[in-house]
Amino acid sequence: MLVRMAHGAPPPTSEPVKFDEILARLRVLVERLEGGNLTLEEGLGCFEEGMRLCGRGAEQLDQAEKRVEVLLSTAGGNPRTAPLAPPPDHEDNE
């Protein structure tokens, strides 16, 4: 099913592969959906694409997590986990 894109934004010729590309495409889709100027079919097409991209992004994050666990493995082969430090400008108000 081809979905006509509003506002002159053509559909991507191929699915983004890199995680940053996936995030960028998701941002575009969210902006379009929040704009509210889409037909029902256009909105559903954006939603479907967004869900597909979310799945791919989640898979990439899972793979990255596994790679980090391997890198943090101890000499005995037992992976250890370490929390990520919050960004420098992060303030914990809890």
Z-matrix of the N, CA and C atoms (Angstrom, degrees):
N
C 1 1.447
C 2 1.521 1 108.76
N 3 1.315 2 116.64 1 125.87
C 4 1.455 3 121.70 2 176.29
C 5 1.509 4 108.50 3 -94.32
N 6 1.292 5 116.00 4 135.42
C 7 1.456 6 121.52 5 179.10
C 8 1.509 7 108.07 6 -112.85
N 9 1.318 8 116.17 7 124.55
C 10 1.452 9 120.46 8 177.58
C 11 1.518 10 108.28 9 -71.45
N 12 1.304 11 116.27 10 130.35
C 13 1.451 12 120.89 11 -177.63
C 14 1.533 13 109.63 12 -93.00
N 15 1.309 14 116.92 13 133.61
C 16 1.457 15 122.28 14 178.65
C 17 1.516 16 110.68 15 -80.27
N 18 1.298 17 116.09 16 162.75
C 19 1.457 18 123.67 17 174.67
C 20 1.521 19 112.29 18 61.72
N 21 1.327 20 118.17 19 27.74
C 22 1.450 21 120.75 20 175.08
C 23 1.509 22 115.02 21 70.33
N 24 1.317 23 119.18 22 11.91
C 25 1.462 24 121.08 23 180.00
C 26 1.517 25 108.65 24 -91.22
N 27 1.332 26 117.76 25 104.32
C 28 1.456 27 119.29 26 -178.57
C 29 1.516 28 110.81 27 -72.45
N 30 1.331 29 116.40 28 154.44
C 31 1.461 30 118.24 29 176.64
C 32 1.514 31 109.31 30 -66.25
N 33 1.323 32 116.96 31 151.62
C 34 1.465 33 118.38 32 179.48
C 35 1.519 34 109.78 33 -64.08
N 36 1.341 35 116.19 34 145.22
C 37 1.455 36 119.80 35 -179.18
C 38 1.511 37 110.92 36 -72.68
N 39 1.321 38 117.95 37 -25.89
C 40 1.454 39 121.56 38 176.25
C 41 1.526 40 108.45 39 -148.64
N 42 1.303 41 115.37 40 158.15
C 43 1.457 42 121.09 41 179.62
C 44 1.526 43 109.72 42 -66.99
N 45 1.330 44 117.48 43 138.86
C 46 1.468 45 119.61 44 175.07
C 47 1.525 46 110.36 45 -60.14
N 48 1.317 47 115.22 46 145.43
C 49 1.458 48 120.37 47 -177.94
C 50 1.520 49 111.04 48 -106.94
N 51 1.318 50 117.26 49 -45.28
C 52 1.461 51 120.99 50 -177.80
C 53 1.527 52 110.05 51 -78.44
N 54 1.334 53 115.25 52 149.38
C 55 1.457 54 120.96 53 -177.88
C 56 1.530 55 111.36 54 -56.72
N 57 1.325 56 117.21 55 -43.45
C 58 1.468 57 120.52 56 179.83
C 59 1.527 58 111.56 57 -63.24
N 60 1.321 59 116.58 58 -35.59
C 61 1.467 60 120.49 59 177.48
C 62 1.526 61 110.56 60 -68.11
N 63 1.322 62 115.91 61 -38.49
C 64 1.461 63 120.17 62 177.93
C 65 1.525 64 109.68 63 -62.46
N 66 1.333 65 117.18 64 -46.25
C 67 1.466 66 120.33 65 178.89
C 68 1.525 67 111.65 66 -61.39
N 69 1.315 68 116.03 67 -42.20
C 70 1.469 69 119.73 68 -179.86
C 71 1.524 70 110.40 69 -62.41
N 72 1.319 71 117.02 70 -44.00
C 73 1.466 72 120.35 71 179.72
C 74 1.525 73 110.37 72 -66.13
N 75 1.326 74 117.41 73 -39.40
C 76 1.465 75 120.08 74 177.49
C 77 1.527 76 111.16 75 -61.49
N 78 1.325 77 116.44 76 -39.65
C 79 1.475 78 119.52 77 178.08
C 80 1.521 79 111.11 78 -61.40
N 81 1.334 80 116.37 79 -42.15
C 82 1.470 81 120.76 80 178.22
C 83 1.525 82 109.93 81 -61.88
N 84 1.319 83 116.50 82 -45.13
C 85 1.464 84 120.03 83 -179.63
C 86 1.524 85 111.72 84 -63.04
N 87 1.324 86 117.14 85 -42.06
C 88 1.469 87 120.42 86 179.29
C 89 1.525 88 110.22 87 -63.46
N 90 1.322 89 117.20 88 -43.01
C 91 1.468 90 120.21 89 178.42
C 92 1.527 91 110.75 90 -59.83
N 93 1.317 92 116.21 91 -42.44
C 94 1.464 93 119.91 92 -179.78
C 95 1.522 94 110.55 93 -65.47
N 96 1.324 95 116.45 94 -43.74
C 97 1.464 96 119.74 95 -179.99
C 98 1.519 97 111.45 96 -65.52
N 99 1.324 98 116.83 97 -41.46
C 100 1.460 99 120.36 98 -179.86
C 101 1.519 100 112.00 99 -70.44
N 102 1.339 101 116.93 100 -23.79
C 103 1.456 102 120.56 101 178.78
C 104 1.517 103 112.70 102 -63.56
N 105 1.322 104 116.46 103 -29.21
C 106 1.457 105 120.44 104 175.42
C 107 1.517 106 115.55 105 75.06
N 108 1.317 107 118.72 106 9.37
C 109 1.461 108 120.97 107 -178.06
C 110 1.518 109 112.78 108 -102.44
N 111 1.306 110 117.77 109 25.89
C 112 1.452 111 122.14 110 -177.73
C 113 1.515 112 110.95 111 -104.55
N 114 1.317 113 115.21 112 150.13
C 115 1.450 114 119.26 113 171.23
C 116 1.526 115 107.61 114 -72.68
N 117 1.303 116 116.02 115 169.73
C 118 1.455 117 120.14 116 178.36
C 119 1.526 118 110.09 117 -59.27
N 120 1.313 119 117.77 118 -45.14
C 121 1.465 120 121.41 119 -179.40
C 122 1.520 121 111.55 120 -64.39
N 123 1.324 122 117.81 121 -40.30
C 124 1.462 123 120.78 122 178.12
C 125 1.523 124 110.65 123 -65.03
N 126 1.326 125 116.06 124 -42.90
C 127 1.456 126 120.20 125 178.76
C 128 1.515 127 111.96 126 -63.20
N 129 1.320 128 116.66 127 -43.19
C 130 1.465 129 120.04 128 177.88
C 131 1.521 130 111.13 129 -64.23
N 132 1.335 131 116.61 130 -38.40
C 133 1.464 132 119.91 131 177.87
C 134 1.522 133 111.16 132 -63.15
N 135 1.324 134 116.95 133 -42.65
C 136 1.469 135 120.77 134 177.60
C 137 1.522 136 110.68 135 -63.85
N 138 1.335 137 115.80 136 -42.56
C 139 1.464 138 120.12 137 179.97
C 140 1.523 139 110.75 138 -63.06
N 141 1.330 140 116.95 139 -45.62
C 142 1.469 141 120.76 140 179.42
C 143 1.524 142 111.14 141 -60.26
N 144 1.324 143 115.95 142 -45.62
C 145 1.461 144 119.49 143 179.11
C 146 1.524 145 110.55 144 -62.86
N 147 1.321 146 116.56 145 -41.93
C 148 1.457 147 120.72 146 179.27
C 149 1.518 148 112.63 147 -62.15
N 150 1.320 149 117.16 148 -41.01
C 151 1.468 150 120.30 149 178.79
C 152 1.527 151 110.69 150 -66.22
N 153 1.321 152 116.40 151 -39.41
C 154 1.466 153 120.57 152 178.35
C 155 1.533 154 110.05 153 -63.47
N 156 1.332 155 115.59 154 -43.95
C 157 1.463 156 120.35 155 179.49
C 158 1.526 157 111.38 156 -66.87
N 159 1.328 158 117.53 157 -37.71
C 160 1.479 159 120.12 158 177.05
C 161 1.520 160 110.46 159 -59.61
N 162 1.307 161 116.41 160 -42.68
C 163 1.459 162 120.27 161 178.64
C 164 1.516 163 111.84 162 -62.18
N 165 1.327 164 116.56 163 -43.49
C 166 1.461 165 120.20 164 179.47
C 167 1.520 166 110.77 165 -66.06
N 168 1.323 167 116.84 166 -40.66
C 169 1.459 168 120.27 167 178.53
C 170 1.515 169 111.46 168 -64.46
N 171 1.340 170 117.10 169 -41.06
C 172 1.458 171 121.10 170 179.00
C 173 1.530 172 110.55 171 -63.69
N 174 1.329 173 116.97 172 -39.53
C 175 1.465 174 120.49 173 176.91
C 176 1.525 175 110.79 174 -61.33
N 177 1.329 176 116.20 175 -42.44
C 178 1.465 177 119.63 176 179.53
C 179 1.521 178 111.27 177 -65.16
N 180 1.329 179 117.09 178 -39.27
C 181 1.470 180 119.91 179 177.93
C 182 1.527 181 110.75 180 -65.56
N 183 1.326 182 117.41 181 -40.24
C 184 1.463 183 120.58 182 177.20
C 185 1.523 184 110.87 183 -61.35
N 186 1.323 185 116.55 184 -43.45
C 187 1.466 186 120.39 185 179.02
C 188 1.524 187 110.82 186 -64.06
N 189 1.323 188 116.76 187 -40.25
C 190 1.461 189 120.04 188 178.96
C 191 1.526 190 110.53 189 -64.83
N 192 1.328 191 116.57 190 -40.35
C 193 1.464 192 120.32 191 178.63
C 194 1.529 193 110.73 192 -61.47
N 195 1.316 194 116.53 193 -42.04
C 196 1.463 195 120.36 194 178.73
C 197 1.527 196 111.08 195 -64.67
N 198 1.320 197 116.94 196 -38.66
C 199 1.465 198 120.08 197 177.83
C 200 1.522 199 110.88 198 -63.59
N 201 1.343 200 116.41 199 -40.90
C 202 1.463 201 120.50 200 179.50
C 203 1.523 202 109.79 201 -64.58
N 204 1.325 203 117.50 202 -41.49
C 205 1.465 204 120.25 203 178.96
C 206 1.517 205 110.89 204 -61.98
N 207 1.326 206 117.47 205 -38.70
C 208 1.461 207 120.80 206 177.56
C 209 1.521 208 109.77 207 -64.48
N 210 1.321 209 116.23 208 -42.95
C 211 1.465 210 120.32 209 -179.32
C 212 1.521 211 111.47 210 -65.97
N 213 1.315 212 117.51 211 -29.63
C 214 1.461 213 121.26 212 -178.74
C 215 1.523 214 112.49 213 -91.33
N 216 1.324 215 116.60 214 2.68
C 217 1.468 216 119.85 215 -178.87
C 218 1.519 217 110.38 216 -57.54
N 219 1.308 218 114.23 217 140.85
C 220 1.463 219 119.34 218 177.06
C 221 1.520 220 109.13 219 -81.05
N 222 1.302 221 117.01 220 172.40
C 223 1.463 222 121.67 221 -179.87
C 224 1.520 223 111.03 222 -60.22
N 225 1.324 224 118.13 223 -29.31
C 226 1.452 225 121.84 224 -179.89
C 227 1.515 226 113.42 225 -79.25
N 228 1.329 227 117.20 226 -2.33
C 229 1.457 228 120.60 227 178.77
C 230 1.515 229 114.08 228 87.72
N 231 1.330 230 117.59 229 3.41
C 232 1.460 231 120.10 230 178.03
C 233 1.517 232 109.40 231 -91.40
N 234 1.320 233 116.54 232 117.69
C 235 1.467 234 116.98 233 179.70
C 236 1.515 235 110.40 234 -67.94
N 237 1.284 236 116.18 235 142.67
C 238 1.458 237 120.54 236 173.95
C 239 1.515 238 107.04 237 -117.56
N 240 1.274 239 116.32 238 149.73
C 241 1.459 240 119.87 239 178.02
C 242 1.514 241 108.52 240 -112.20
N 243 1.296 242 114.61 241 149.83
C 244 1.452 243 120.71 242 178.55
C 245 1.522 244 107.47 243 -135.95
N 246 1.325 245 117.90 244 134.93
C 247 1.466 246 119.09 245 179.36
C 248 1.520 247 110.29 246 -67.40
N 249 1.316 248 114.58 247 146.89
C 250 1.449 249 119.26 248 176.06
C 251 1.522 250 108.87 249 -75.74
N 252 1.294 251 116.51 250 141.31
C 253 1.462 252 120.38 251 177.15
C 254 1.521 253 108.22 252 -72.15
N 255 1.338 254 117.59 253 140.72
C 256 1.466 255 118.98 254 177.79
C 257 1.523 256 109.50 255 -67.31
N 258 1.342 257 115.71 256 156.63
C 259 1.465 258 119.00 257 177.48
C 260 1.524 259 110.44 258 -57.21
N 261 1.331 260 118.85 259 152.27
C 262 1.460 261 121.84 260 -177.22
C 263 1.528 262 114.01 261 -55.56
N 264 1.330 263 118.50 262 -32.24
C 265 1.460 264 120.37 263 -177.75
C 266 1.523 265 112.58 264 -90.57
N 267 1.337 266 117.79 265 5.20
C 268 1.468 267 122.87 266 -179.38
C 269 1.520 268 109.60 267 -77.16
N 270 1.334 269 115.75 268 126.05
C 271 1.459 270 120.49 269 175.74
C 272 1.511 271 108.15 270 -115.69
N 273 1.301 272 116.17 271 127.24
C 274 1.453 273 121.50 272 -179.16
C 275 1.519 274 108.94 273 -88.18
N 276 1.345 275 116.66 274 107.90
C 277 1.458 276 121.43 275 -177.23
C 278 1.504 277 112.49 276 -98.88
N 279 1.299 278 119.34 277 19.31
C 280 1.453 279 120.52 278 -177.66
C 281 1.502 280 111.10 279 -88.76
